[in-house]
Amino acid sequence: MRDFAQKWSPFPDWREAQIAARNWQARVVTGLSQTLVSGALERAWESLQVSQEVGLWGLAPERPYRVRIARDRALVVSPSPLELKPGWQAAGWAASRADNARMILEIEGPALPEIIAEGTSVDLSSGSPSASVLFAGLQGVLLYRTAVERARLHVETPSLPYLWHWLETR
């Protein structure tokens, strides 16, 4: 059997992993629930009572909130799982637990604008309702802020080691 450790390094313990650079730092946010909602979103929001939404580079409100991915898809971020039965709902929308599908990477500090500019060429002032961007070559990264100098990136779980390494070597 081949030794795959030569090609792929093991995942770090994300709960304790952090990068501390001169003007910025990064860490993985754990302990938040993520629910993917698809379909008739306006009807979903009426049922779920999650009224706060954040788009590209927007400032996220207090939790729970929703992060728009596309016209008919959003991710609800909350401190605990939503109280609902996953799957198709009669009102025309579906919900799936997505806690393990994406990891949440938080970057903060005065150098945040430079890091974001290196990672994406998107116009952050465009006011796009969708937070989904191409970041460091990865498609579908969700990008928004939780404070003026603090951004969150939701990254597909298998891609987090790549993005972490990208940050470590910048």
For each residue, the residues with C-beta under 8 A, 3 or more apart:
1:
2:
3: 6
4: 7 8
5: 8 9 10
6: 3
7: 4
8: 4 5
9: 5 161
10: 5
11: 14 160 161
12: 16 17 164
13: 16 17
14: 11 17 28 30 103 160
15: 28 30
16: 12 13
17: 12 13 14 27 28 164
18: 25 26 27
19: 25 26 27 164 167 168
20: 25
21: 24 25 109 111
22: 111
23: 109 110 111
24: 21 107 108 109 110 111 112 115
25: 18 19 20 21 107 108 109
26: 18 19 105 106 107 108 164 167
27: 17 18 19 105 106
28: 14 15 17 103 104 105 106 160
29: 32 104 105 106 152
30: 14 15 104
31: 79
32: 29 63 77 78 79 104
33: 76 77 78 79 80 81 82 97 99
34: 75 76 77 97 98 99 101 102 104 154
35: 75 76 78 81 82 95 96 97 98
36: 73 74 75 76 95 96 97 98 101
37: 41 44 48 66 73 74 75 76 93 94 95
38: 72 73 93 94 95 96
39: 43 44 72 89 92 93 94
40: 43 44 72 91 92 93
41: 37 44 45 72 73 74 93
42: 45 46
43: 39 40 46 47 91 92 93
44: 37 39 40 41 47 48 89 91 93 95
45: 41 42 48 49 50 51 66
46: 42 43 49 91
47: 43 44 84 89 91 93
48: 37 44 45 76 82 84 95
49: 45 46
50: 45 64 65 66 76 78 82
51: 45
52: 60 61 62 64 65 66
53: 65 66 67 68 74 129
54: 58 59 60 61 65 66 67 68 131 144
55: 58 67 68 127 128 129 130 131 144
56: 122 124 126 127 128 129 130 131 132 133 143 144
57: 124 125 131 143 144 145 151
58: 54 55 131 144 145
59: 54 144 145 146 147 148
60: 52 54 65 67 77 144 145 146 152
61: 52 54 65
62: 52 65
63: 32 77 78 79
64: 50 52 76 77 78 79 82
65: 50 52 53 54 60 61 62 76 77 78
66: 37 45 50 52 53 54 74 75 76 77
67: 53 54 55 60 74 75 76 77 131 142 144 154
68: 53 54 55 73 74 129 130 131 132
69: 73 74 75 130 131 132 140 142
70: 73 130 132
71:
72: 38 39 40 41
73: 36 37 38 41 68 69 70
74: 36 37 41 53 66 67 68 69
75: 34 35 36 37 66 67 69 98 102 142 154
76: 33 34 35 36 37 48 50 64 65 66 67 82
77: 32 33 34 60 63 64 65 66 67 104
78: 32 33 35 50 63 64 65 81 82
79: 31 32 33 63 64
80: 33
81: 33 35 78 97 99
82: 33 35 48 50 64 76 78 95
83:
84: 47 48 89 95
85:
86: 95 96 97
87: 94 95 96
88: 93 94
89: 39 44 47 84 92 93 94 95
90:
91: 40 43 44 46 47
92: 39 40 43 89
93: 37 38 39 40 41 43 44 47 88 89
94: 37 38 39 87 88 89
95: 35 36 37 38 44 48 82 84 86 87 89
96: 35 36 38 86 87
97: 33 34 35 36 81 86
98: 34 35 36 75 101 102
99: 33 34 81
100: 157
101: 34 36 98 156 157
102: 34 75 98 142 154 155 156 157
103: 14 28 154 155 156 157 160
104: 28 29 30 32 34 77 152 153 154 155
105: 26 27 28 29 152 153 154 155 160 163 164
106: 26 27 28 29 146 150 151 152 153
107: 24 25 26 112 115 116 150 151 153 167
108: 24 25 26 112 147 149 150 151
109: 21 23 24 25 112 149
110: 23 24 149
111: 21 22 23 24 114 115
112: 24 107 108 109 115 116 149 150 151
113: 116 117
114: 111 117 118
115: 24 107 111 112 118 119 167 170
116: 107 112 113 119 120 124 143 151
117: 113 114 120
118: 114 115 136 170
119: 115 116 135 136 166
120: 116 117 133 134 135 136 143
121: 134
122: 56 126 128 133 134
123: 126
124: 56 57 116
125: 57
126: 56 122 123
127: 55 56
128: 55 56 122 131
129: 53 55 56 68
130: 55 56 68 69 70
131: 54 55 56 57 58 67 68 69 128 142 143 144
132: 56 68 69 70 140 141 142 143
133: 56 120 122 141 142 143
134: 120 121 122 137 138 139 141
135: 119 120 138 141 143 153 155 163
136: 118 119 120 141 162 163 166
137: 134
138: 134 135 141 155 156 159 162 163
139: 134
140: 69 132 156
141: 132 133 134 135 136 138 153 154 155 163
142: 67 69 75 102 131 132 133 152 153 154
143: 56 57 116 120 131 132 133 135 151 152 153
144: 54 55 56 57 58 59 60 67 131 151 152
145: 57 58 59 60 148 150 151 152
146: 59 60 106 150 151 152
147: 59 108 150
148: 59 145
149: 108 109 110 112
150: 106 107 108 112 145 146 147
151: 57 106 107 108 112 116 143 144 145 146
152: 29 60 104 105 106 142 143 144 145 146
153: 104 105 106 107 135 141 142 143 163
154: 34 67 75 102 103 104 105 141 142
155: 102 103 104 105 135 138 141 159 160 163
156: 101 102 103 138 140 159 160
157: 100 101 102 103 160
158: 161
159: 138 155 156 162 163
160: 11 14 28 103 105 155 156 157 163 164
161: 9 11 158 164 165
162: 136 138 159 165 166
163: 105 135 136 138 141 153 155 159 160 166 167
164: 12 17 19 26 105 160 161 167 168
165: 161 162 168 169
166: 119 136 162 163 169 170
167: 19 26 107 115 163 164 170
168: 19 164 165
169: 165 166
170: 115 118 166 167
